[in-house]
Amino acid sequence: MVKLTLREKESIQEAVRRFRKLVERSGIKKEMRRREYYEKPSEIKRRARLRAERRARRGTKPVGI
């Protein structure tokens, strides 16, 4: 849970900006999007496998070419 206390002489716009950053860093929005719809366990594994394959491909590219 993200908690935000208003600082002295802090405008509402600054507080909202700070709140958005806190929410983004905590991963709440990402988690909400992920949980919005049910995803079968096989689909979760498939996404993880594809992500790992992409990460492996990126790591094997020659640098500086």
N, C-alpha and C positions, 0 to 999 in steps of 0.2 A: 504494500500500500504506500502510495506517495503522499507525503505530508509537506505542506508548504506554509510557512509563517511569514506574514508580511513584515518586511524590514521597515525601519524608520525611514520616512521620506521616500518610500518606494511607490512609484505610480502603479496603477492597476495594469497598465500595458506591460510594464517590466515584470510584474508578478506573473502575468499570464505567459509571457515568453519563457520565464524561468520554469514555470509549471510544465509547459510543453516539452522543454528539454529534459526535465526529470522523468516525465512519462516515457519519452523516447528512449532514454538511457536504461530505464528499468525493464523495457521490453513488453510493456502492457499492451500496446497497440498490436504488436506482432503476435502476441499470444491470443488476443481477441480474434484476429483474422484467422489464425490457425484453428481455433475452436468454433468458429462460426458454423461450420458444417461438419458432420461426421465424416471421418476418413478411415477407410478400412485399414487394418494393420498391414495388409499386403501393399497397399498404396504408400503407407508411411515408409516401409522398408524399401520400396522401389525408388521413392524420392531420395532417400538417404544414399542408396547405391549410386544413383545418377549423380548426386552431388559429389560423392567421393571420386567417381570416375572423372568428372570435370576438374576437380581439384588436382588429381593425379596428372591429368593431361597438361594442366597449366604449369605444373612443377617440372615437366620434362622438356619444355621448350628451350631452345638455345637462347642465351641472353646476348643482346647487342647485335642481333642480325636483322 
